[in-house]
């Protein structure tokens, strides 16, 4: 949208409307599909960013974003600042290993101190999945200890796969069966690299045990693409796992002895490079319903211990459990800035014993629809993800009067129907309950991150507005309208103690008290909604405490 020969009043309306209901899309990853979905949700399209920016920003590459210009007070962005903790294969491996070490440490502590206070409830430990049950054996080559361990256990003739930790779309991925083959291929990629003058041969590389016995469909290898949605609200991250997806099949029949990449790599970006792809592209995709029919007809009869309908009834639960553990492992790593959300592609492989293996997570899942299966699934999942994000951020923006009805209606719906949003009754996304208490505490980002990028053409999300160091949403303060009795006894005791201490100690205690009070002041409606969601759709018993919460919410709205 552009402004030509319009009055000052029209210009003001133009800029205000952009902040309330405008969207801007930039990128080549089927941007037209994103525009169509945002149009369905009632947003207004802007082909260029107006002064002050727009409400909804969809940028394909996070490297193109100038993060200092993002305004958490009103904007929504489809990236989380340090989402590399999820999409980078090396960082994801490290986070999962650290989470496993924490779980095992707490488990040993609980076993020793059976009659004392536990570090973690036993339910959290019981729901924990061992890494070796869902993640193939993996080693980081640029880690000396991992590299030495790998060379000790490696046996010639065994099949492994080498991947760069930060690339996607199957780039520079290869299969090897000997250390000599590994070294020669790494040397070849290293020579062609732009960073070969300062990077080592093993820089940002990992090796992973190849799953040699995958489940096959018509003798073709496949994997499942599903989705993970992460939404940043005032002081935490909400995660959702998609309950559907689609299958990506290889073009040729599976043959472990044949090293052809079109047999072993099912990425659409790899398959599309084959000359015959256009003639067989509709055979490289399958919906979950089609997979369920094939499973019931051809696979389940050979597995009498497995019930029919396993694909639709049990498989989503297994994948969701894996993603729940992934979410718990990165909650304390992702930078929380209200208004940011991430829509991630998750690749899952199933072996012939029906075990699920996590292959990787991509921060920019392809939205290109190259076959009929993708045309059915991708728009549905994208629309559901955008709808969830819109609902949450509408609830959080309390500065608009007309949103009062939405908040009240949501709370009333929960009391009568057992759910706040339609997403609970949806079959697309399922809320991932965080460990309670969290194994690893989340870190709230309280300052604008300093980002250094080689990209000199980064996007200013709020053009015409001076960059401020206070871009974070200012939440309503409750302490101004309440008496000192509003604070708990522990806080009041700390306040009294600080009055008796010396000046250096008193200043230290005052900072602690300030943090405690600030945390109490940051009580927000999102806390209430999150607590409701965590109760896992159980009906709420009306009591005096709930009425007190309602009165607080109404006071905020007024």
C-alpha positions in Angstrom: 0.0 0.0 0.0 1.2 3.5 -0.8 0.1 7.0 0.0 -0.5 9.5 -2.7 -2.1 13.0 -2.4 -3.9 12.2 0.8 -4.7 14.4 3.7 -2.9 14.4 7.0 -5.9 12.6 8.6 -5.8 9.8 6.0 -2.0 9.5 6.6 -2.5 9.1 10.3 -5.2 6.6 9.8 -2.9 4.7 7.4 -0.1 4.5 10.0 -2.4 3.6 12.9 -4.1 0.9 10.8 -0.7 -0.6 10.0 0.1 -0.9 13.7 -3.3 -2.4 14.5 -4.0 -4.7 11.6 -1.2 -4.5 9.0 1.1 -7.2 7.8 4.3 -7.3 5.7 5.8 -10.5 4.1 9.3 -10.7 2.7 11.0 -13.8 1.2 10.8 -16.5 -1.5 9.5 -19.4 0.6 6.0 -19.4 -1.0 5.3 -16.0 0.3 2.0 -15.9 -1.5 0.6 -18.7 0.7 1.5 -16.7 3.8 -0.3 -13.7 2.4 -3.3 -15.7 1.6 -3.5 -17.1 5.1 -3.0 -13.7 6.7 -5.7 -12.2 4.5 -8.1 -15.0 5.8 -7.3 -13.9 9.3 -8.3 -10.3 8.6 -5.0 -8.6 8.3 -4.3 -5.8 5.8 -1.5 -6.2 3.3 1.4 -3.7 3.0 3.9 -4.1 0.2 6.4 -1.9 1.9 6.9 -1.0 5.5 5.2 2.3 6.5 6.6 4.7 9.1 6.4 3.0 12.5 6.1 -0.5 11.0 3.2 -3.0 10.9 1.7 -5.4 13.4 2.5 -8.7 11.7 5.9 -9.3 10.1 6.8 -12.5 8.2 10.5 -12.5 7.2 11.8 -15.7 5.6 15.4 -15.4 6.9 16.1 -14.4 10.5 19.5 -13.1 9.3 17.7 -10.3 7.4 16.2 -8.8 10.6 17.5 -5.8 12.4 16.5 -7.0 15.9 17.2 -3.6 17.5 14.2 -2.2 15.6 11.6 -4.8 16.7 9.0 -3.3 19.0 7.5 -5.8 21.5 4.8 -3.3 22.4 2.7 -4.1 19.3 4.6 -6.1 16.7 4.5 -9.9 15.9 7.5 -11.6 14.3 7.8 -15.1 12.9 11.3 -15.7 14.4 12.8 -16.0 17.9 16.1 -14.2 18.4 18.3 -17.2 19.2 16.2 -20.0 17.7 19.5 -21.6 16.6 19.3 -23.4 19.9 16.6 -25.5 18.1 17.5 -25.4 14.4 21.3 -25.8 14.8 21.9 -29.6 15.0 25.0 -29.2 17.2 23.3 -26.9 19.7 20.2 -29.1 19.8 22.3 -32.1 20.5 24.1 -30.2 23.3 20.8 -29.0 24.9 19.3 -32.5 24.8 22.5 -34.0 26.4 22.5 -31.3 29.1 18.9 -31.9 29.8 19.5 -35.7 30.1 22.4 -35.0 32.5 20.2 -32.8 34.7 17.4 -35.5 34.8 19.8 -38.3 35.7 21.4 -36.2 38.4 18.1 -35.3 39.9 17.0 -39.0 39.7 20.1 -40.1 41.6 19.5 -37.4 44.2 15.9 -38.5 44.7 17.0 -42.2 45.1 19.5 -41.3 47.7 17.3 -38.8 49.6 14.1 -40.9 49.6 12.8 -39.4 52.9 13.9 -35.8 52.2 12.9 -33.1 49.8 13.0 -34.1 46.2 14.7 -32.0 43.5 12.1 -33.0 41.0 8.7 -34.8 41.2 8.9 -38.5 40.2 6.3 -37.9 37.4 8.8 -35.7 35.5 11.5 -38.4 35.8 9.0 -41.2 34.7 8.0 -39.2 31.6 11.6 -38.7 30.6 12.8 -40.4 27.4 16.4 -41.6 27.1 18.3 -40.0 24.3 19.3 -43.3 22.8 15.6 -44.2 22.3 14.7 -41.3 19.9 18.0 -39.7 18.8 20.5 -41.7 16.6 24.0 -42.0 17.9 25.6 -38.6 17.1 29.1 -37.1 17.5 30.3 -33.5 16.9 33.4 -33.6 14.8 34.7 -30.2 15.9 34.6 -31.5 19.5 37.8 -33.3 20.2 36.4 -35.7 22.7 33.5 -36.6 20.4 35.8 -37.0 17.5 38.2 -39.4 19.4 35.2 -41.4 20.6 33.8 -41.7 17.1 37.0 -42.9 15.6 37.3 -45.5 18.4 33.9 -47.0 17.9 33.7 -46.6 14.1 33.9 -49.9 12.1 34.5 -50.0 8.4 31.5 -51.1 6.5 29.0 -49.5 9.0 26.8 -46.8 7.5 27.0 -43.3 8.9 25.8 -39.9 7.7 27.6 -36.6 7.9 25.8 -33.3 8.2 26.7 -29.6 8.6 25.1 -28.4 11.8 23.8 -25.1 10.5 22.6 -25.9 7.0 19.2 -27.2 5.8 17.6 -28.5 2.6 20.1 -31.5 2.5 23.0 -29.3 1.6 26.5 -30.9 2.0 24.9 -34.1 3.5 26.5 -37.3 2.5 26.7 -41.0 3.5 30.0 -42.8 4.2 31.2 -46.3 5.2 34.9 -45.7 5.9 37.0 -43.0 7.5 39.0 -42.5 4.3 35.7 -41.8 2.5 34.8 -39.3 5.2 38.1 -37.5 5.1 38.1 -37.2 1.3 34.5 -35.8 1.1 35.2 -33.3 4.0 38.3 -32.1 2.1 36.3 -31.6 -1.0 33.7 -29.5 0.7 36.4 -27.7 2.7 38.2 -26.6 -0.5 34.9 -25.2 -1.9 34.1 -23.4 1.3 34.4 -19.6 1.4 35.7 -19.9 5.0 38.4 -22.5 4.4 41.2 -20.0 5.3 40.2 -20.0 8.9 37.9 -23.0 9.5 39.2 -26.5 10.2 38.2 -29.6 8.3 35.7 -30.6 11.0 34.2 -27.2 11.6 30.5 -27.3 12.2 30.1 -30.9 11.2 28.6 -33.9 12.9 28.3 -37.6 12.2 25.2 -39.7 12.9 24.5 -43.4 12.8 22.4 -44.1 9.8 19.1 -45.9 10.4 19.7 -48.9 8.2 16.3 -50.6 8.7 13.7 -47.9 8.0 10.0 -48.6 7.6 9.3 -48.7 3.8 6.3 -47.8 1.7 6.2 -49.7 -1.6 9.9 -50.4 -0.9 10.6 -46.7 -0.8 12.2 -44.9 2.2 10.3 -42.0 3.8 10.3 -39.7 6.7 7.6 -37.5 8.3 7.5 -33.7 8.3 5.6 -32.3 11.2 5.7 -29.0 13.0 6.6 -27.3 16.3 5.2 -23.9 17.3 6.8 -21.8 20.0 5.2 -18.5 21.2 6.8 -16.0 23.4 4.5 -14.2 25.9 5.3 -11.9 28.8 7.8 -14.2 30.7 7.7 -17.6 29.2 7.5 -19.7 26.0 4.4 -21.7 25.1 5.1 -24.7 22.9 2.7 -26.7 20.7 3.2 -29.9 18.7 1.3 -30.5 15.4 -0.8 -33.6 15.5 -0.5 -34.1 11.7 2.0 -33.8 9.0 3.0 -35.4 5.7 5.3 -38.1 4.4 8.3 -37.4 2.1 9.2 -40.4 0.0 12.4 -41.0 -2.0 12.1 -41.4 -5.8 13.9 -44.8 -6.0 13.5 -48.1 -4.2 15.5 -48.4 -1.0 18.9 -50.1 -1.4 21.4 -49.8 1.4 24.3 -50.8 -0.9 23.5 -48.0 -3.4 25.0 -44.6 -2.3 22.7 -42.6 -4.5 21.5 -39.6 -2.5 18.1 -39.7 -4.2 17.5 -43.0 -2.4 18.5 -42.0 1.1 17.7 -38.3 1.3 13.9 -37.6 1.1 14.1 -33.8 1.3 12.0 -32.2 -1.4 14.8 -29.7 -2.1 17.0 -32.7 -3.0 14.4 -34.7 -4.9 13.4 -31.8 -7.1 16.9 -31.6 -8.5 16.4 -35.0 -10.2 15.6 -34.8 -13.9 12.6 -37.2 -13.6 11.1 -35.4 -10.6 8.3 -33.7 -12.6 7.0 -37.0 -13.8 7.0 -38.8 -10.4 6.5 -35.8 -8.0 3.0 -37.0 -6.9 4.6 -40.2 -5.7 7.0 -38.4 -3.4 4.3 -37.2 -0.9 1.6 -38.8 1.2 -0.8 -37.5 3.8 -1.2 -39.2 7.2 -4.6 -40.5 6.3 -3.2 -42.2 3.2 -0.3 -43.5 5.3 -2.8 -44.9 7.8 -4.7 -46.8 5.0 -1.5 -48.2 3.6 -0.4 -49.2 7.1 -3.6 -51.0 7.9 -3.6 -52.9 4.6 0.0 -53.9 4.1 2.0 -53.4 7.4 -0.3 -54.2 10.3 -1.2 -57.7 9.1 2.5 -58.6 9.6 2.4 -57.1 13.1 -0.5 -58.7 15.0 0.6 -57.1 18.2 -0.1 -53.6 16.7 -3.7 -52.4 16.4 -5.1 -51.0 13.3 -5.2 -47.2 13.2 -1.7 -47.0 14.8 -0.7 -44.1 12.5 -3.6 -41.8 13.7 -4.0 -43.1 17.3 -0.5 -43.8 18.7 2.1 -42.2 16.4 1.1 -38.6 17.2 1.5 -39.3 20.9 4.9 -40.7 20.4 6.1 -37.8 18.4 4.5 -35.3 20.8 6.3 -36.9 23.7 9.6 -36.4 21.9 8.8 -32.8 21.1 7.8 -32.2 24.7 11.3 -33.2 25.8 12.9 -31.1 23.1 10.8 -28.1 24.3 11.9 -28.6 27.9 15.5 -28.8 26.9 15.5 -25.4 25.2 13.1 -23.4 27.3 16.0 -21.9 29.3 17.9 -21.1 26.1 15.5 -19.2 23.9 15.4 -15.5 24.3 11.9 -14.5 25.5 10.7 -11.3 23.7 6.9 -10.9 23.7 5.6 -10.9 20.1 8.1 -13.4 18.7 7.1 -16.9 17.6 8.7 -19.7 15.8 7.2 -22.1 13.3 9.6 -25.0 12.9 9.7 -28.1 10.7 10.5 -31.4 12.5 11.7 -34.5 10.6 10.9 -37.9 12.1 12.0 -41.3 10.8 10.2 -44.6 11.6 12.2 -47.8 11.6 10.7 -51.3 10.9 10.1 -51.8 14.6 8.0 -48.6 14.7 10.5 -46.7 16.7 10.5 -42.9 16.1 13.8 -41.1 15.5 14.3 -37.4 15.6 16.5 -36.3 12.6 16.5 -32.5 12.8 14.5 -29.4 13.3 14.4 -26.6 10.7 13.7 -22.9 11.5 12.4 -22.2 8.0 10.3 -25.2 6.9 9.6 -25.2 3.2 6.1 -24.0 2.2 6.4 -24.9 -1.4 3.8 -27.4 -2.4 5.3 -29.7 -5.0 2.7 -32.5 -4.8 -0.9 -33.1 -3.8 -0.1 -34.2 -0.2 1.7 -31.0 0.6 -1.1 -28.9 -0.9 -3.5 -30.5 1.6 -1.4 -30.4 4.7 0.8 -27.2 4.6 -2.0 -24.6 4.3 -3.9 -26.2 7.2 -0.9 -26.3 9.5 0.2 -22.8 8.6 -3.3 -21.4 9.1 -3.6 -23.1 12.5 -0.2 -21.8 13.7 -1.0 -18.2 12.6 -4.4 -18.4 14.2 -3.0 -19.5 17.6 -0.4 -16.8 17.5 -3.0 -14.2 16.6 -5.3 -15.3 19.4 -2.6 -15.1 22.1 -1.3 -11.7 21.1 -4.8 -10.3 20.8 -5.4 -11.4 24.4 -2.1 -9.9 25.6 -2.6 -6.4 24.0 -4.8 -4.9 26.7 -4.5 -1.3 25.5 -7.4 -1.7 23.1 -10.8 -1.4 24.7 -12.7 -3.7 22.4 -10.4 -6.6 23.5 -12.0 -6.6 26.9 -14.9 -8.6 25.6 -12.5 -11.2 24.1 -10.8 -11.6 27.5 -14.0 -12.0 29.4 -15.5 -14.3 26.8 -12.3 -16.5 26.9 -12.5 -16.8 30.7 -16.2 -17.6 30.6 -15.7 -20.2 27.9 -13.1 -21.9 30.0 -15.4 -22.1 33.0 -18.3 -23.5 31.0 -16.5 -25.5 28.2 -13.2 -26.4 29.8 -11.0 -24.5 27.3 -9.9 -21.0 26.6 -9.3 -21.0 22.9 -10.6 -23.2 20.0 -7.1 -24.7 19.7 -7.8 -27.2 22.5 -10.6 -28.8 20.5 -8.5 -28.6 17.4 -6.8 -31.7 16.0 -3.9 -29.7 14.5 -1.8 -28.5 17.5 -1.5 -29.8 21.0 -0.1 -27.7 23.9 3.1 -29.1 25.4 3.0 -28.9 29.2 6.3 -27.8 30.6 8.0 -29.8 33.4 6.5 -28.7 36.8 8.6 -27.4 38.3 10.8 -26.6 35.3 14.0 -28.6 35.2 15.9 -25.6 33.7 14.6 -22.1 34.6 13.8 -19.9 31.6 15.9 -16.8 31.1 13.9 -13.7 30.2 15.7 -11.3 27.9 15.7 -7.9 29.5 17.7 -6.0 27.0 18.0 -5.6 23.3 20.4 -8.2 22.0 23.5 -7.0 20.2 23.7 -8.8 16.9 26.6 -8.6 14.5 25.9 -9.8 11.0 27.8 -9.7 7.7 24.5 -8.8 6.1 24.5 -5.0 5.6 20.9 -4.9 4.2 19.0 -5.9 7.3 15.3 -4.9 7.6 14.3 -2.0 9.8 11.0 -3.2 11.2 10.0 0.2 12.5 11.3 2.7 9.9 11.3 6.3 10.8 11.4 5.6 14.6 14.5 6.1 16.6 16.0 2.9 18.1 15.3 2.7 21.8 16.8 0.5 24.5 13.3 0.1 26.0 11.6 -1.8 23.3 10.1 -4.4 25.6 6.5 -4.3 26.4 5.7 -2.4 29.6 3.3 -4.5 31.5 0.7 -2.8 33.8 1.8 -2.3 37.4 -0.5 -3.4 40.2 1.5 -2.1 43.2 0.5 1.5 42.7 -3.1 0.8 43.6 -2.4 -1.5 46.5 -1.3 -0.9 50.0 2.0 -2.3 51.5 -0.1 -5.2 52.8 -0.2 -6.3 49.2 3.3 -7.8 49.6 3.9 -11.2 51.3 5.3 -11.5 54.8 8.7 -12.7 53.4 9.0 -9.6 51.3 8.1 -7.3 54.2 10.6 -9.0 56.4 13.3 -8.4 53.8 12.3 -4.8 53.6 12.6 -4.4 57.4 16.0 -6.2 57.4 17.4 -3.8 54.8 16.6 -0.8 57.1 18.9 -2.3 59.8 21.9 -3.2 57.6 24.8 -1.1 56.6 24.8 0.9 53.4 26.6 -1.6 51.1 24.6 -4.5 52.4 21.4 -2.5 52.3 21.9 -1.6 48.7 22.4 -5.3 47.9 19.2 -6.3 49.7 17.3 -3.4 48.1 18.2 -4.8 44.6 16.9 -8.2 45.7 13.7 -6.7 47.0 13.3 -4.6 43.8 13.6 -7.7 41.7 11.0 -9.5 43.9 8.6 -6.6 43.7 9.2 -6.2 40.0 8.3 -9.8 39.5 5.1 -9.4 41.4 4.3 -6.2 39.5 4.7 -8.1 36.2 1.7 -10.3 37.0 -0.2 -10.2 33.7 -3.3 -11.7 32.2 -1.1 -14.1 30.3 -0.2 -15.8 33.6 -3.8 -16.5 34.2 -4.4 -17.9 30.8 -1.2 -20.0 31.0 -2.2 -21.5 34.3 -5.6 -22.4 32.9 -3.9 -24.2 29.9 -1.5 -26.1 32.2 -4.5 -27.6 34.0 -4.8 -29.7 30.9 -8.5 -28.9 30.2 -9.7 -30.0 33.7 -12.8 -28.0 34.8 -12.1 -25.3 37.3 -14.0 -25.3 40.7 -15.3 -21.9 41.4 -14.1 -20.6 44.7 -13.2 -17.4 46.4 -9.7 -17.4 45.1 -10.9 -17.6 41.6 -13.2 -14.6 42.2 -10.2 -12.7 43.6 -8.3 -13.5 40.4 -11.3 -12.2 38.3 -11.4 -9.0 40.3 -7.7 -8.4 39.6 -8.2 -9.0 35.9 -11.1 -6.6 35.8 -9.1 -4.0 37.6 -6.3 -4.3 35.0 -8.8 -3.9 32.2 -10.4 -0.9 33.8 
